[in-house]
Amino acid sequence: MMDRLLVTGGARLVGTVPIVGAKNSALKLMAAALLAEGSTTIHNVPRIQDCVTMVEVLEHLGTRASWSDGTLELDTREVRSLETPYELVSRMRASILVVGPLLARFGHARVAMPGGCNIGSRKIDLHIRGLERMGARFRSEHGFLEAETSGLRGALINLDFPSVGATENVLMAAVAARGTTVIENAAREPELADLADFLSAMGARIEGVGTPTVEIEGVQGFVPVEHTVIPDRVEAGTFAIAACATGGRVVLDDARGDHLDLVLAKLADSGADVFATERGIAVSMEGRPRAVDLVTLPYPGFPTDLQPQMMALLATAGGTSIVTENVFESRFMFVDELHRMGADIRTEGHHAVIRGVERLSAAPVRALDIRAGAAMVIAALATDGVTEVEDMYHVDRGYQDFEAKLTALGAEVRRERELMPARS
């Protein structure tokens, strides 16, 4: 099935949009549920393709899953299989995160090499080296990564880069290791703090989350818990940027301003009015945005997952903006799609120079990954015609009810589906 979204530009986004649970937190909590034998309940789980895939991964391992109105119940008492199949893992990179909890609980895991968005090299070397320091042994054959251990032990683990995934995988293994594990240069993202809260409720002992040094004292045995996923800061940022691109006014219900400090500051620099409360964030903009410069960095820096959307906004800004991408080397692949819409962007290495134009023009474009797809829709909303955005399945991996929420805000969008031609 091929999905495309037809977007008619020119409408201002006005209204309130509910922000769902964070994709990048929910996936990790689902994997962490494997640590405890019994039934764990996770609320505010977004109904998106990546979460559906993770449920299928857990069910393949033997987990019984029940999902209703955003509440996911995972019963892990019958987990027996320790292998994740390629047809599931190839769809989503986050499935590699079952390695840590499976090693911690069973001492063995066999996982197909992960897939996911094609936005550059995201090797799992840091995951492997961290787990090896704790006593895990790895071998790779026939497209599978096999891990085993006779018992995890605490270790000092220095990460070359504050990788979120590596920090999370090591953390989920370290909570059950003998002794104390210290992770240096650990990631500091809010989603990691949400995982740490979840693990602590299960019985883990963790200190230092939110700082570059995290200390974990291993324990024996974990209990099932009930937990609510934090709001998705990337979804909130996406709709905030979309409001600015259309000269609109949007309230992001349940969004956390403290998770978006730098993003909101950059939007304010571009001319937006931003007001954050405990209940959400209000964002509005009148007139053409101003040019701003930004640099993507691990949290609390500007998130790479909002860089494409911000570039779509800056494509019509008054003046010249410079965007520097320091996380993924292929994050600028979508720029050619913006060129098709009349954007004036020159890339060199990990820098992009954006000379704002008065208005973008409608053109057929593709969603190359989750966030680039959202960026193309934002750009389309700021055009003077009807834009066809192909390959919307990428966007479905990261956003729940994306076009329905846009429609509720006043956008004119319509999804079309057609069957792919059969292979001869």
VODRENGU-120327 format. One record per residue: residue in one letter; x, y, z of N, C-alpha, C in turn. Coordinates in steps of 0.001 Angstrom, whole numbers, plus 524288, in hexadecimal, padded with zeros to 5 digits. Last residue first. Example, Ala and Ser with C-alpha at 12.3 -4.5 7.8 and 13.67 -1.06 7.14 Angstrom:
2
S832327F73681BA8835667FBDC81BE4832648001E81EBE;A833867E9C681E788300C7EE6C81E78833907F31C81E78;
***
This chain:
424
S819FE7DCD47D5FC8199B7D8B17D20D81D477D43D7D363;R813157E2367E09D8181A7E0DE7DE398175B7DC5A7DA67;A8083C7EAE47DF3A80A617E5C57E0A980F8A7E4E57DDD9;P8086A7F84A7E324808037F4507DF0680A997EF467E0AD;M801F97FBCF7EF1B806BD7FB8F7EC08806107F76F7E7C6;L7F5B3802397EFEC7F8AD7FD737F0497FD957FDCB7ECF7;E7F45A80E907F6227F3E880B477F1837F75F8067F7F238;R7EE428191C7FCA97F1008141E7FCE07F0388112C7F7CB;E7EEEB825F6801977ED6E822667FD6C7F0AB81D7A7FDDD;R7EA5082F5980A8C7EDB482AE2809787EB688279B8050F;R7EA5B83CF980B287E75C8384D809C37EB2B833F780852;V7E8AA84970811417EBFD844FE80FD47E8858404980EB8;E7E87E8556D814E97E5B885267810F17E95E84E1780F10;A7E80D8593C822707EAE7857F781DA97E764854E2819F3;G7E31385AC082BEB7E18085DF7827787E46785CE582271;L7E4C285413833E67E702859538347B7E5C985CD782FD4;A7E0AB84AF7830457DE0384D76834AA7DFFA8530183594;T7E85884889828DF7E31C84A0A8271E7E02184CE382B6A;L7F0838459C82F8B7F11E84A2582C207EBCE84C1F82A47;K7EC0F83CB6833FB7ED508412F837587EE068461F8341A;A7EB668367982B277E69D837D182E047E78983C8C8318D;E7F5C88350C8283F7F27A8385E824F27ED64839DA827A4;F7F93D82F11831597FBC7833E582F9D7F81B8374F82C6C;D7F745826D28387E7F2F6829FE8365B7F4EE82F378343F;Q803CC8270783DCD7FE95824C083E2D7FA968289E83C13;Y810348255F8382F80C0F82907839AF806CA82643839A5;G8179381E01834DC818E18217A8392C814978251183B16;R8144A817F182CB3817898156A8309E81852818E38356C;D80F6481EAC825FD80C1281B7C8295D80F3D818AC82D93;V817BC8223F8202E81577825BC8241A81217822B0827ED;H8191E8198F8198181D4C81B3881D0781B0F81E7D82181;Y810278196A813B1810CF8154D81798815448169581B54;M8102B820BA80BEE80E89822818111D80EFE81E4581547;D813C882146801758165281DF8805658151E81FAD80AF9;E8122682EB87FCD8812268290F7FC46814BA8266A800FC;V80A968394B7FCAA80EE6837277FFBF80E7B831367FF91;E8070B842D77F4198068A83D3D7F50680B6083B5E7F7F5;T8012F84F1B7F614805F984C017F60E804AF846517F723;V7FAD38595D7F0567FA0E854227F2837FF0C850F47F1C9;G7FF25866787F3AF7FC1E862BF7F09C7FB8C85D947F362;D8067886C967F8558021486F387F5CE7FEBF86B7E7F29A;T80B1E868538052680B69869367FF878068B86BF27FD85;A80B4A8651480F6580CE486A7780E6380D3B86BB680898;L8090585AB580F678051C85E33811B78064C863F181088;A81263856AD80BA980DCE856B9808448099385A6180A45;A818BD8574A8147F819F385A8980FF18153485AFD80C5F;I8138884FA781A75813C88550F81C51814EF858BA817C8;V81586846F7814268101A848998150080FF784E41816E9;M8205884679814FE81E018476E80FE1818558492081063;A821708444581FAE8236C8493881D9F8210284A7781853;A81D9583A2C8203B81AC383E5A822F181C6A843AD820E1;G825A98357281A718204E8355B8189081CF88398F81B1A;A82E12836EF820FE82E1D8399081BF2828A6839AA8199D;R82AF88303A828FA82B12835DC829F982B5E838FF824E7;I82AE882617823C7826A1828048271B8269782DF48275C;D82F63827758166D82F858250481B8E82B438278E81EDB;L82C1682B8180D0783087827F280CFB831598253981233;A8213F82E1A80644822EE82DDB80BC082741829C880C06;R82221835687FA4F821FF8307E7FD2D823758315E802DD;V819EC83D677F1D081E9383C607F4FF81DDE837307F7DB;P81518845A97E80D81528840487EA1081A4983F507ECFB;A8127F852C57ECAB8152A84F2A7E91E814B8849A47EB4C;A80FFF860507EEE380E5085ADC7EF398111A8578C7EB29;S819EF868EA7F3538162D8675F7EF55814DA861967EFED;L81BDE872867FD9881D0D86DA67FAF9818B586C607F70C;R81F4787FF27FE1881B4887BDB7FE7B81D25877077FB8F;E8286E885D27FF228236888803800BE81F55883C3801A6;V8334887EB2804CD83051880B88005C82B048829D8024E;G83F6687F1A80BB0839B887EE680BB4837508813D806D2;R849768773580A4F847F187C87808E08420D87C8F8082B;I850C586FA28121684B62870248104684A40875E980F33;V85AAD866E08123C859B186C80811F28546886D3C80F4A;A85EDD85CD381A3F85B1085E5D8164485A3B8643D816A8;H86920853D381D4B866E48591881D9A86305859E881927;H86EF584AF581C7086AA384AEB820378686D8505A8212A;G8717584C8880F3B872BC84987813E186E148496E8178E;E86944855C880B2C86EC58546980AB087061851A280FB3;T85E1885A1B8044086076856EA8085986627855DE80715;R855538643B8025585A47861F88009F85CA885F018052C;I848CD867887FE5584BFA8653B80285850DC862E48001C;D83DE786CB57FBA28434886E0F7FA39846D886C4F7FEB1;A8325C866337F706835C2867F27FB4A83B44868FB7F93D;G82B8A8621C7EFBD82D898676C7EEFE830EF869787F356;M828FC8580C7F07C824DF85BBF7F1EE826BF8615F7F1A8;R83201852EC7EE6482DBA852457EAA682950856267EBA8;H8377D854F77F78A838FC857B87F2B68349F8575A7EEB6;L8330084DB17FE1F831B0853397FEE983333856747FA24;E8380D844FA7F9FE832598454E7F9A58308184AE67FA7A;D8424F846F47FC99840E8846E47F70C83B01847287F64F;V841F8845778076F8426884ACC80562840F984B027FF96;F8424283B8B80B6B83D2783D83809D983D6D842E280748;M84C60839DD80EE184AAB8374F80A07845948399A807F6;F8508483D8B817FA84F2B84166813FC84D3C83EF080EEA;R853818356881E5384EA08380581FAA84CEF83BDD81B6A;S85C5E82F6881E068590282F6981962853CE8321D81A5C;E8617982FCF827848641883211822FE860B18323E81E1E;F85C13833FE8334F85BB48303882F0A85DD78329282A04;V8607783C44839E285EF28372983BEC85EE6833048379A;N8620A84675836B886669843CA8393F8652E83E3B83B07;E85F4E84FB282DB885D7984A9982F8C862198477A831A1;T85C4385CC082D90860988590F82DFC85E968541083073;V8571586699825E2855D6862168292885A7585E5582901;I85542873C8824568592186F95823F0857BE86B5E827D7;S84D7887C8B81CB384E418795B8215E852818754F8204C;T84AFA889298180484DDC8844B8173E84EC88819181C75;G83E5988F54815ED843ED88F30817168462C889C281645;G8328988B6181A468352188FF98183083ADF88FF6819BB;A82F1587E17817088306F8824381AB3832E2886E6817DA;T82C8887527811D8829A4879DE8106482AD387E7481407;A832FD86DCE8164A8332A86E51810988303D8732380EB5;L830C886CD68209E834B4870C381F35835218718281955;L829AF8644F8203C827FC86983821EC82BB586DB781FF9;A8305E85C6181D1182BCE85D9F819DE829AE862FE81B40;M8373585C408257C8392C85E078206F834B785F5081CB4;M830AB8580D82D0A8327685D7082DA78349A85F9082883;Q82F8784DEA8292F82AF18513D8299C82C85856FE82A06;P83A1A84A3F82A128378C84ACB824F0832CD84E5F8250D;Q83BAF84B0B8357C83EAD84E2D831BC83C1084E8382C67;L83741844AA83C768342D8494783AF78371084CB68370E;D83E6483CF383E668394483B4783C85835A383FD783B3C;T846C9841F48430484728840B283D6F841E783F2283B33;P843FA84C0E84C18843668468F84A83843C8845D3844A2;F84D8B85416851B28491E853F684E128489F84E7284BDF;G851A184EFA85E7285233851E7859A084D598518085631;P851DD84949867DA84DB284D1C866FF84E668509F86239;Y8515083F9285DE284E7F84293861DD8523D8445486634;P85AF3840F28539F8580883DDA8576F8558B8416685B8A;L8585E84AE4849DF85BD58484E84D9D85886844B58510A;T8580B8538783F2F855D584EF8841D7859FF84C5D84534;V85749860F483EE785AF785C9B83ECC858718580F841AE;L8529186C168379D8521D8680F83BA8855F9863A883AA8;D84E7F8792E8350285259875008348185174870FC838C9;V8439287F1A82E858467C87DC48334784A6E87986831EB;A83B81888AD8289D83FAC884D0828268423A883E482D6E;R82DF3889EE82C0D8333388C1782B9483729887AB82B21;P821FE88765824DA825D588651828FA82B0988902827E4;R81819890BA821A681C5088D5481FDB8202688C3782443;G80C58891418298D810128930A825AB8144B88F0182490;E80BAF88C878363A8094D88FDA8324A80D88891A082E86;M809F78810F83D9F80D798847283AB180A5088792836C6;S809628799884998806F487C648454580B1087FB784286;V806E0870148532180AA08722F84F60807A4874E484B05;A805EE86B6085FE48034986E4F85BC380765870D785846;I8067585F66866908096F863AC8642E806108662E85FF4;G801D185A488730480341859F286D878062985EC186BB9;R8006B85ACB87D937FC8E857CF87A8E7FE028574A874D5;E807C586139881BE807E085BC8883658042C858698802D;T80B78868FF87668809368685387B9D809B68629687D1B;A8115A871FD86DAF8113086CAC86FD680EE786CC087551;F81091878B78626480EDB87902867D280E2E8737A869DE;V816048802185855815E887B1385AF68146387BD5860A4;D815B28856084C108141C8865E851738134E8810E85408;A8205E885A0842EA81BB48834B8453681AA38856784AA0;G82993888EA83E608251988C7283E5F8202588A4B840B8;S8325B8833783F9E83070883B183A4282B8888715839DF;D8336A8830B84A46837338861A8474383551886F6841A4;A82B7F87BDA84C5482AE08814884E0982EA0884D984B10;L83049873018484482B7B874E3845E482A7187A8F84772;K8389D8724684F53839BB87341849CD834DA87528846F0;A832FB87029858878363E874E28583B837748763C8528B;L82EAA866948562C82B2E86B10856E082E2F8703085699;V83800860C6855DD8349C861158514683106865D4851A7;L83BB1861BB8601983EAF8640685BD183B678648A856E0;D8334F85CB98661183551861F786726837EF8646A8626E;L82D35853DF8668A82DD5856738617E8303585BDA86200;H82B028502B8702882D9C84C7B86CA682EF284EF986762;D8257985806874C182ABE85723876BE82DB28532087381;G81BA38574A8700881F2985B7286E66824BD85A948702B;R8150084CB786C178187684E658705181C4C8527886E4C;A8077D84BE38685480D0B84C3A866FC8102284E6F86B94;D7FCCB84C1F86A66800048486986D5D805D28489886C04;D7F9F4851B485E437F7CC84FCE863317FB4284B8486579;L7FDE385C13858907FFC2856B1858C57FE568547985E1B;V7F70A864B2851007F80B8632B856637F96285D6385661;V7FA5D86D76846B17F92786825848647FA7C8676E84E20;R7F8D28754983C5B7F8CF87595842177F6E58705284422;G800268789D8308B7FBAD87702833A67FC64877AB83976;G806B78795682806804DC87E1F82A838003687D1F82E06;T80AA787010824C1805B4871B682262803B3876DE8249E;A8138686EA082AA08141286EA4824F380F30870A38223B;C80F7586E14834D5812908729F8333C812EF8730582D4B;A80A918644F8347C8078086900835A480A6286DDF833C8;A8134285DF3832BB80F3485E4E82EBF80BCB8631D82F95;I8185C85F1283C4F81ADF8611883795816E1861B683336;A8110B859F0842A18127C85F5F843BC814E2861E483EEB;F811218500383E6180C688532B83DC480D6B858E883F14;T81B8284D1C84133819C184CFB83BC0814FB8506B83AF4;G81B8C84DB484C1881ECA851488490C81D168518884361;A814B48455E84E478136884AB384FE88167D84EAD84CBE;E81A8983D0A84A368156983E47847FF813DD843DD84962;V8230F83E0C85103823E183EB084B6781EB283FC8848AB;R81F2983C0885ADC8213284144859D1822128422A853F9;D814BE8357B85F1B818878354085AD481A5983AC085966;P81379833B886D19811B4835CD868068162A835E78640B;I816B682724873238170882CDA872D58152782EC486D7F;V80E2581CB38767A8125081EB68731F8122C824B28730F;T80BBC8177A882CF809AD81ACD87E9F80E2E81D4787BA0;H80AC980A9E8887780DD180F588874680B2E81244882C8;E80BA88005B8914B8080F8037188E1B80A8F808C788D54;V813A47F49189166812027F9B48933E80DC57FBEC88FA4;P8194A7E8A189680816567EB828928B8144C7F0A6894C6;V825F77E85589C8B8204C7E7A089CE581DA97EA9E8987F;F831BE7E0D489C6E82ED87E59189B3A828FB7E46189B5D;G83DE57DBBD8A0EF838357DB7C8A0C8835A27E0BC89FE8;Q8486D7E14F8A6E98463E7DC5D8A51B8404F7DC9D8A557;V850027EC548A24184C897E9BB8A60284AB27E4948A3A6;G85AEB7F5048A0FB857CE7F09489F48854997EE2D8A3A1;E85AF7802438A08B85C377FDE48A401858A37F9568A2A3;I85FDC80B858981A85BD58078C898D085DD58034989C6C;E8619E8189C894C38638081441897F385EFC8108E89918;V865878210688AD28612F81E1788D11863668196288FF2;T8699982D0B886E086B5582869889B7866A9825D788C69;P8653E835DD88240868868327087EF786A5482D77881B5;T857C383613886D985D1E837FC886F2860648345788388;G84ECB830C48861D84E828364C884CC853C6838EF88510;V8512882894890E884E938294388BD984DA682F1288AD8;G8558D8269889AA985866829DF896FD855E182A8E891B7;E852968192F89DBE853A581E9489F51856678217489ADF;I84AA480E498A05984D3E8117F89C6084DEF8170189E80;R84664802488A250848E0806728A54F84C5D809868A199;A839CF7FC2989F8783F3D7FD8389E508412D801F58A1C9;G82F507FA098A0D3832E47F8458A4E9838907F99A8A401;M8282D7FE8689A7E8287E7F8D889A4082C287F69C89E65;A82A58808E289BFC8256F806E789E1982560800F289E20;S8338E8093289640833C2809F789BE882ECC807FF89E83;L82FBD8081188C168330B803FF88E558334C8046C89446;F82A34811AB88B418278F80CA788A7782A9F8083C88D0B;D8324D818D688C6482DEC818DB8901C82AFF813AA88FEA;A8383E8162F8838683A7D81573888BC8363C8157088CEC;L831538193D87B8C832CE813BE87C19834F6812AD8818B;D8316F8240287D6382C7E8211E87DD582D8A81B4987E7D;A83BD18264D87B3E839E98271088096834C9824278816C;L83B858245A8709683ECC82115873E283D1D8218B87998;E8351882C6786D598333E8270E86CAD8367A8233B86FE9;P83B438355386EF3836C48345187263834BA82EC1871FE;E849288324986D7E843FB8336A86B5D83F998326486F4D;R8537F830A886F4485098833938734584AFE834BE871A1;A85D168264E86E4F85920829BD86C11855E182C2D8706B;A869A482644874CB8646D82421873D8860EC828308713C;N8740C826DE87764872458293F8727A86CFF82708870E1;E8744281AAC87E358765481FE987D5F874EA821CB877E0;I86DD0812BA8867C86DD98143B880FC86FBC819E1880A5;V870F1808F388F308711D80E9D88E698717D80FB28888F;T86BA17FEF7896ED86D22800B0891AD86CF78069C8917E;T86E3A7F6448A13486CD27FB9289F9286EED7FCBB89A23;G8695E7E90D8A2E286CC67ED7A8A3FE86AC07F28D8A1AE;R8644E7E1A5898C58669F7E16989DFF86A3F7E60D89EBF;A859567E745891BC85EB07E548892138607D7E505897C0;A84FDC7EBC08901784FCF7E66289215855487E419892AB;V851E67F57388C3B84E837F53C890DA84E6A7EFC889344;A8577E7F3DA8830C85A5E7F4F1887DC857047F47D88CBB;A850187F2E487B1B853197EE4F87CB68558C7EF218820E;M84C257FCC387A67848717F87D87B4284B2E7F35E87CA3;L85574802788786C852798035E87D3484EDA7FEC487E5E;V858227FF0B86E6E85B9C7FDE5872D1858B37FE75877FB;N84F7F803468690F8507C7FDA8868F5853F87FC0686D83;E8508880E1C86B2A84BE080B4186CD984CDD8056286D0B;T85A2E8108B8668E859588118A86C23854CB80E4E86E2A;A857E780DD585C3085BE980AF185F0B85B4D80BBA864EA;G84FEE81548859CD84EEF80FB585993852D980C8685CA9;V8554881EEA85B24850A881DA785E4384FCC817C385E69;S862AE8216385C1A85E8C81EBC8592C859FE81D6285CC4;P86B4C8291C85D5F866CA82859860E7862118262185E09;F8768D821F7859918729E825DD8581C86DEF824FB85BAA;D87C7C81AB285E8A87F2981E6985B2287BA6822F4859AA;L87A0F817D986BCD877F88180B8668287AE781C1F8634F;N87FA380FF8874C9880358152C8727F87E388150686CE4;I87C5F808F087F6C87B7E8091E879C887BB980ECB877F3;L880198006D888EC88077805F188766880398062788179;A877077F68D88D5887BC37F84A88AB387B977FE3088A01;G871227EAE3892B7871C07F08389264876EC7F20988FF1;R86DDA7DFC688AD78706A7E21F88F5A871117E7FE88E7A;L865A07D52F88726867727DA8488663869D97DC9D88B69;G8681C7C86B88401866D17CBE28885C869087D14988778;S86A807C3AA87B43869BB7C03487FBE868757C3598849E;T864827C7C186F7B867AE7C8DD8740E866857C4CF87841;E863207CB3E861EC862517C7C286659865EC7C95986ACA;A85DD07CE7C8557E8605F7D01C85A5F85F407CC2285E9A;E85E597CFF3847FB85D307CC7184C52860627CE0C8510A;L858997D59A83D7585C437D6C0841AD85ABE7D35E84653;F8574B7D1518303E855717D17F835A7859F17D2D883951;G85B307CFCB82662857D07D44D82746855A07D4B682CC1;H861B67C70A8277085CF37C6A6824498591C7CB1E8256A;E867087CB0E8337F866F47C75782F33861A27C76482C92;S86EDD7CF8983DB586B417D0FC8398786B9B7CCFE8352C;R86F847CF5584B958715B7CD848468186D207CEC48427A;F873557D34685871870507D3FB853A6872D57D12184F1A;R8717D7D2BB866098749A7D10786190871237D13585CB0;A871C57DAD08717B86EF07D85B86D2B872BD7D6E8868D6;G876DB7E0548795B8774F7DAA28793A8743B7D7E98750C;M876E17EACB878E1873FB7E88687D39873FE7E29087D19;R87BC47ED0186FC087E707EE918749287BDB7EC1F87957;E873DF7EA14868E78787A7E6BC8697787B817E80786E6C;L86D567F2B0869A986B8A7EDB686BD08700A7E9DE86C6D;G873B57FA268648D871F17FAF7869E5870447F5E786C7D;R8750F7F5BF85AAA8799E7F68685E0A878057F74D863B5;I86A887F5C2856F286D717F0E08579D872017F19785B62;H867EE80072856C0864B97FCB2859AF868057F7E285AFF;L86F878042884FE886F86806018555786C408026C858D3;D86CC67FF2B84670871BE7FDF384903871B97FF8B84EC1;I86484800A084022863537FED284564868497FD5384859;K863E980C3483830865EF8070E8397E864B6805B683F26;R85EB1812AC8308185D448127B8360785ED080D13837FE;S8610281A80825EA8631D81625828EF861818169A82EA2;G854F981FA48207F85A8C81F808219385C0081AF082507;I84AA481E7581F7884C85823CD820568523B823C8821E6;N841C58170081D00846C78177781A54848C381D0E81AD7;C83B728112D8280383C0081579824558417F815A982210;G83C29802FD828E083A778082182A9E83B6480C3F82679;G842787F79B82DC18419E7FB258295F8401C8007782B64;P84BF27EF138345A8477F7F2A7833FB847537F5C882EF4;M84DE77E16683354850397E69A8330F84C067EA91831B4;A846977D96E83C18848067DADD836CA84A337E063836C3;V84B4E7D3E0847AF848457D8158455684A377D90C83FCE;R84AEC7CC838526384C687CC1584CE2848E97CFC1849C7;A84FC37CAFE85F5C84C587CDB385BAB84E747CCEC8562D;H8512D7C77D86CD7851DD7C6438675084E137C9808640A;G84E9E7C8DE8771A854157C7D4875DE8551B7C6AA8702E;F844D37CBA387AA8845997C642878DD84B477C4E8877B1;R845467D5DF87EAD8418D7D219880D6842E87CC7287F7D;A84D6A7DB118797784CDF7DB9B87F1F849717D7508816A;L84BAC7D89486F0B850827D6D08718D84FEE7D6EA87778;L842177DDDE86DFA842497D83086D48847437D5E986FB0;P844EB7E88686FAE841827E5D287369841887DFE0872CA;G84C397E9B4866B384D9C7EAA986C2A84A207E7CC86FFE;V846237E73785DA384AD17E43985F0884C207E4DE864CC;V83E537EDCA85AFD83CBD7E93B85E168417D7E61E85FDC;L842487F571854A08423E7F67685A40840187F1F585D7E;I840CB7F38A84A6F845CF7F1C184C94845D57F24885285;S837C27F8AD847C3837337F34B8499383C557F10984BA0;A839DD80247843758396D801FC8492B838EE7FC6984B31;R83947801978387D83E4B8012A83B1283DDB80027840EE;M8308C7FACF830BD831207FE9183502836187FD9B83815;R82FC47F3488292B82C537F7D2828C682DC97FC2782C99;S836287EB2C82BC6837B57EE508274D834677F337826C1;V830DB7E5F38339B835127E97C83520836A97ED0D830A6;L829B57DFDB82DA6827E77E3D98315482C2B7E7DA83276;E82FA47D9818274D82B467DC4B824EB828F07E0688288A;Y836E97D4BD82E358388E7D8FD82AC4833F17DC1D828B7;P832627D20A83B678330A7D0D1835DC834567D5A683295;T839017CFE28473E8358B7D360844628367D7D2AA83E8C;E8398E7C64B8512283B487C7F284BEF8373E7CB818496F;L836B37C0DB859A083A5A7C52885A8283C757C7388555F;S82AE97BB7B85E7082E517BC69859F9831C27C11C85B0C;R825A37BD7C867DD829247B8FB8676A82CFC7B9B1862E6;V81CAD7C36786FC98211A7C46E86C4C824D07BFCA86C69;E814297C2CC8763B814F97BE7D8728A819687BF8486EBA;R813CF7CBE887C118149A7C6E987ECB815DD7C26487B1B;T811FC7D5EC878CE816DA7D36F87712817C27CE188798C;D8085B7DD82874338091D7D926877D180DB77D5EA875D7;L805407EA39873018090F7E66F87123809F07E24F87553;E7FC207F33486EB27FD647EF6F872CD800CE7EB2F8707D;L7FAA28004086BC67FCE27FB5B869FA7FE347F7F786EAA;T7F1F5809F4868567F410806EC86CB67F5B58018A86ACB;G7ED3180EA485FE57F23B810A2861907F4AD80DC886621;D7E40C8087B85E9F7E3C380E0A860037E8E68101B86243;S7EA9E7FCAF8609A7E5837FF2D860187E5CC804D2861FC;W7F0BA7F0E385F2E7F16E7F68685E3A7EC1B7F8F585D50;S7F7E97E6998641D7F2977E898863877F2F67EE8C8634E;A800637DBC6862257FF807E168862007F9BF7E29C86142;R8091E7D2DD8673B803A07D3AE865EC802757D97B8665E;T815737CEE78623C812627D2928656880CB47D2AA86388;G81BA07C92185BBA8182E7C65585F50814E97C9C6862CC;L820F87CDB2853D1824187CB9885820820CA7C88A85C0C;H818C77D14E84DF181BF57CD1384BC981F4B7CA858500E;E815B87D986854538124C7D4F8853CB815477D05785190;L81E057E0608529781D3B7DE2D857D1819B07D961857A6;V81C567E294847E6821527E061849AA8209D7DDB484EF0;E812697E7198486C813187E2378458E8182E7DF8784712;V814ED7F01D84DFE8114C7EC578504C811E77E70C84D9A;M81B327F4DA8467781D957F31B84B5781A077EF4184E31;T813997F72683ED3817CB7F37983DA581A567F16A8429E;V80DC47FE8F8444080B3E7F9B78428780F5E7F59084169;C81554806438452981372803B3849F1810997FE9F848A5;D8165F808F883A9381AE1806EF83D75819368042584276;Q80C4680CB7837E980E34807DE835B7812D3805A5838B8;I804A5810BD84321807AF811C983E7480A4A80CBA83CB8;R7FE6D8148684C807FD0A8106E848B87FF9C811DF8437F;P80615816FF857E6803EB818D1852EB802D78144684F3A;V8021F814E4864AB80562812B286083803158145B85B40;N7FD888178686E277FF1681BB286A88802ED819B98666E;H8026680DAE8773B7FE738114587534800E3815348716C;I80544800DB8794B80799805C687790803548091087510;T806A17F6BF88240802E57FA2887F8F805867FF5687E49;T80AE27E993882E880C2C7EF208835E808587F24E88020;S80A427DDAD888C58075B7E130885598088F7E6E188696;G815C47D5548893D810947D6F288AE680E4F7DADB8871D;E8228F7D74F88BCE81ED87D32F88A84819897D4AD88CB4;A829ED7E19E8869F826A57DFB888AEC822F37DB7E88902;L82F107E3F187D4E832217E2DB8820482EE57E04488647;L828497E6F18759182A337E18D8757182D247E01487A69;A826F17F181876648230C7EE30878F3824B87E8788790D;A82E397F5E886FCE82FAA7F53A8754C82BCE7F1CB8783E;A828807F6C78668682CD07F308866D782E307F1DA86C7F;M8219C7FEA08699F81F847F990867FA823BB7F56086839;L8286D806B786B4E8257E8049F86FC08234C7FF3F86E77;K82BA3808968611D82F75806AE864E482CC68045D869B5;L8227180C3F85C5B8251E807A585A37828D98054385E2D;A82016815538623F81CAD810C18627681F6A80BD18608B;S827E981C7E85F3B827C081A708648D824A78155C864BB;N8266481EF18551382BAF81D6C8569882C2081BE185C53;K81BCE822028552781D7581D4585262822AB81B5B8547C;A8155C8272B85FCA81A198277685CA581B708222F85A46;G80762828BC85EC780C1F826E286159810B9826A685D9A;V8022C8344E85846801F682EFA85A4D8071A82D9285CFC;I7FBC68401D85962800E283DB185897800DA8385385B3D;P7F104845B3852D87F2DD842828573A7F80683FE1855D4;V7EFD6852BA84EE47F13B84D7784D2A7F33484A60851DD;T7E74485D1B84C097EA1085A168500A7EB178549B84DFD;G7E8C7867958428D7E5DF8640E845EB7E95C86150849D7;V7ECCF86941835987EAA886BC983A3F7E7AC867BF83D71;L7F48E86B6482AF67F3348677D82EE87F18B86A49833E3;R7F0078712581F597F290871F5824667F0D586DA38281E;A7F1F586C978124F7EE9986CE2816F97F1E986DC881BDA;G7F93386B5B80A367F69B8705B80AE07F343870E480FB4;G7F8A885F24802D07FB1D8633B805ED7F7AE8680380691;T7F40B852CD803BF7F2E2857D38014D7F4F885C2C804CB;V7F952846A1801F77F93784B108058D7F8418500D80279;L7F79B8399E8019F7F6BA83E487FE797F5D9842D68022F;L7FFE782F57803FF7FCA28334F806817FC5283800802E3;R7FFE3821C7800B0801AC827257FFBD7FDE982AD48027D;D803E0814AF801A8800DE81900803DD8034381E2A8022F;M8029C808607FC378058680D4B7FBEF801FE811AE7FDE5;M8034C7FB608000080000800008000080375804DA80000;
***
